[in-house]
Amino acid sequence: MNNNKFTLKLMRVDPVKYATIAAVATALIMLVIFVPMMLLFSAIGVASDDLGSGAAIFGGGLFITILAPIFYGVLVFIITLITTAILNFILKKTGGLDIDFEKVGLGISQIGSDNPRLEQ
């Protein structure tokens, strides 16, 4: 057997932590998407008065720019929380998920020890 490979079994994922990570990542991505998009739409709206009162309801894009990442973050948190709970149920019923890893570097216990690899 190859000493560089080992298998771990995934038995459970923490739903709240995973949902928090997914929600924050989604909110940040939405900020990156919505801020430039709303700036562009605001610039187009200044040049054209044909957008009407619909844009005024949302503060000319500022309201949506702030609210959309929060809305998407909350929505993704709830969906990921439910999905992770379902995943944990399936993992429990099927006996877990085998994940193969390959050892390519130093292990955490080898850091700081006298190792010829460190001196290269």
Buried (B, 14 or more C-beta within 10 A) or exposed (E): EEEEEEEEEEEEBEBEEBBBEBBBEBBEBBBEEBBEBBEEBBEEBEEEEEBEEEBEEBEBBEEBBBEBBEEBBEEBBEBBBEBBEEBBEEBEEEEBEEEEEEEEEEEEEEEEEEEEEEEE
